[in-house]
Amino acid sequence: MTTEQQSRAFYRGVSFHPGGNGIGLSVVQNIARDLHIKIHIDSAPNQGTTFTLIFPAYEQQLNCPTRTEALTK
């Protein structure tokens, strides 16, 4: 992808392939935005393109007993 193509890659309706509808990357971007996932594009014309998704790290607090508490009940 050229730099110009990369700048338009996530626009709805933009496709760089004949017969493409240009909806796929737009949907991916919307989902990624909602989940706080970053998308990085690494591309070179006529070489290929890699999309890297960077997921946020988080710690989920669960209301579960510790192993010791569970064994003593």
C-alpha positions in Angstrom: 0.0 0.0 0.0 1.2 3.5 -0.7 1.1 6.1 2.0 -2.0 7.6 0.4 -3.7 4.2 0.4 -2.8 3.7 4.0 -4.4 7.0 5.0 -7.7 5.9 3.3 -7.6 2.2 4.2 -10.2 2.4 7.0 -12.7 4.6 5.2 -16.1 2.9 4.6 -16.5 2.1 0.9 -12.8 2.4 0.0 -11.4 -0.8 -1.6 -8.1 -1.3 -3.4 -9.3 -4.6 -5.0 -11.6 -4.9 -8.0 -15.0 -6.0 -6.8 -14.3 -5.2 -3.1 -16.9 -3.3 -1.2 -14.6 -1.6 1.3 -16.5 -2.4 4.4 -14.1 -4.9 6.1 -11.4 -2.6 7.5 -14.0 0.0 8.5 -15.7 -2.6 10.7 -12.4 -3.7 12.1 -11.5 -0.1 13.0 -14.9 0.5 14.7 -14.6 -2.6 16.8 -11.0 -1.9 17.7 -11.9 1.7 18.7 -14.7 0.4 21.0 -12.3 -2.1 22.7 -9.3 0.4 22.9 -7.2 -1.7 20.5 -4.6 0.1 18.4 -4.0 -0.8 14.8 -0.6 -0.4 13.2 0.0 -0.7 9.4 3.4 -1.7 8.0 3.4 -1.7 4.3 5.6 -1.2 1.2 4.1 -0.9 -2.3 4.3 -4.2 -4.2 5.8 -5.9 -1.1 2.8 -6.6 1.1 1.0 -5.2 4.1 0.9 -6.2 7.8 -1.8 -5.1 10.2 -0.8 -5.4 13.8 -3.4 -5.2 16.5 -2.2 -3.9 19.9 -4.5 -5.0 22.7 -4.6 -3.1 26.0 -3.4 -5.0 29.1 -5.9 -5.0 31.9 -6.5 -6.8 35.2 -10.0 -8.0 35.9 -11.0 -8.2 39.5 -13.1 -11.3 40.2 -15.1 -11.8 43.4 -13.8 -15.4 43.8 -12.5 -17.0 47.0 -8.7 -17.6 47.2 -7.5 -21.2 47.0 -7.1 -21.3 50.8 -10.6 -20.0 51.4 -12.1 -22.5 49.0 -10.3 -25.4 50.6 -11.4 -24.5 54.1 -15.1 -24.3 53.3 
